[in-house]
Amino acid sequence: MTTEEKDTLISTGSRPLLGQLLLGDHIIRPDQLEVAVAQQKETKQLLGKVLMELGFLHRESDLLSALANQWNVDYVCLKDLSIGPEIISLIPAQFAIRYKVVPVKLENDILIVAAEFPNDVYRLDEISLAVASRMRFVLAGTQDILEAIRLYYGVGADTIERMMDKAGPMPSAKDDITDIEEIESEASISKFLNQILLEAYKDGATDIHIEPFANELRVRYRIDGVMYDAKAPKNIRHFQDAIRSRIKILSNLDIAEKRLPQDGRFKVRVGTADLDLRVSFLPTPCGESIVLRILNTTKLFSLKDLGLSDFEQGVLEELIKKPNGIIFLTGPTGSGKTTTLYACLARMNTDTQKIITIEDPIEYQLKGITQIQINPGIGLTFARGLRSMLRHDPDIMMVGEVRDMETATTAIQAALTGHLIFSTLHTNDAASGVARLLDMGIEAYLITSTIRCFIAQRLVRRVCRQCKKAVTLTAEMMRGFNEQVSFAPGATIYEHAGCDACHMTGYSGREAIYEFLVINDDIQKLILRRATAGEIKEKAVTFGMKTLRQSGWDKVKDGVTTLQEVIRVTQEG
């Protein structure tokens, strides 16, 4: 039941009793109530919603306190409480989720239970059938109850509980998967997996990690680059094999193979979003560890969305206008390289250009672009695919990653014959891209002849707009950071705090920081004499190249992220 629905139970006439309660608590003023009542008559909306929309009522807790007063029950804020597992176990997950209730504490042998509608006698009588203790109900916000159920019972707890009830004595770890399937839990496993996927998508997770250990099966999400516990129920460990088998079936993998790593993929739809899930299985002594990477196939960034400064966007615009050469994106896995590549391709995708890509995997379907998925099992590698692409007379090519000398050599030859090529390298910064190619065996003169730019990037978490707090910058805060940036003590920057909007992390979303190493005449001379990455980087800075840390500092000054976050993602060695 929503807050607005509750509000109707105590509203009568032109001046609702709810309004009188709020006036009596000095939460709103008489003139505000008059305005709200007038608007309520016009819009036919509920009074509580009108007060919130007008900005007269800022906190739901004020409204709930008034409701609790009217119903003669206590109001509790579940976020302020820490409830022990011995209390949570007194109400089964199925009842907690179905009736939206949470046990709070035992008080003189009476179980205090938070409910969204504490005076619904019929509903509460049904709950009492499953609970041995006497109960007293208190009021809590609907969203608070849902968050508490997720926190204390875990994702999909009701599904796991029903499977436990059907299964009876649980099989040992040595029992075969068919024994688990005999308990008719396949549909329930599918439902539980759907709940995990839906929860991860809503939370903005990029990866789901299902990790087996001796006495537990842990589920974690990676959100904005950081791992978080998904709060799965403990009994999930009994269904480890069933979950593994279900994911393998969806991914068209070998169910019987448990000793070798396996990779696959499958697709799901969540609302209007199509999600492509890349699946990886890794054998461990306690079972197979599973990672599902979530790719939103309908979400494509433009160059403006990437977080580039005006200067950086201008440099990139000039680079993609070149008729030939190679542009390398560098950085570790998960630093957003592919997203930047796709944004560049989308920018150049016109009717007059022929664009072909070879990728592993194809993360986004790009209309008007020919995309190839590598398949090493049949000999379709990056190098072989790149050679075949040349026969199709493309103007622009994208190679997912240069991993070896053969691929690098083929890409360089294509650039020498008049093609513009985009690709990625796994290096810590832009200057290290030169050293990586030299280590592969590429001649220095070929690097200087074909490569236009190395672009290093990282992703920093954006500070939450709802809860960020302003602080005064001090020299102590900049210790160990100020070698590469200039700063003015006393300036205002922002730090993260934590609120409901950002799940108490202090951050919401991510943005890229960049380091552009454009290959000019002076850099070419250094490459030809095989200078170190440090020498190349130092020279590039004298020409105005901003390092990753300097780019991150600009984001701090603009209030986009925090100093701590930039230090975290730009730590060296």
Secondary structure, DSSP 8 states (H G I E B T S, - for coil): --HHHHHHTT--SSS-HHHHHHHHTTSS-HHHHHHHHHHHHHH---HHHHHHHHTS---HHHHHHHHHHHHT--B--GGG----HHHHTTS-HHHHHHHTEEEEEEETTEEEEEESSTT-HHHHHHHHTT--SEEEEEE--HHHHHHHHHHHH-TTHHHHHHHHHHH-S---TTS-HHHHHTTS-HHHHHHHHHHHHHHHHHTTEEEEEEEE-SS-EEEEEEETTEEEE----GGGGGGHHHHHHHHHHHTT--SS--SS-EEEEEEEEETTEEEEEEEEEEEETTEEEEEEEEEETT----GGGGT--HHHHHHHHHHHT-SSEEEEEE-STTSSHHHHHHHHHHHH--TT--EEEEESS--S--TT-EEEE-BGGGTB-HHHHHHHHHTT--SEEEES---SHHHHHHHHHHHHTT-EEEEEE--SSSTHHHHHHHHHT--HHHHHHHEEEEEEEEEEEEE-TTT-EEEE--TTTTTTTTTS----TT-EEEE----GGGTTSSEEEEEEEEEEEE--HHHHHHHHTT--HHHHHHHHHHTT---HHHHHHHHHHTTSS-HHHHHHHT---
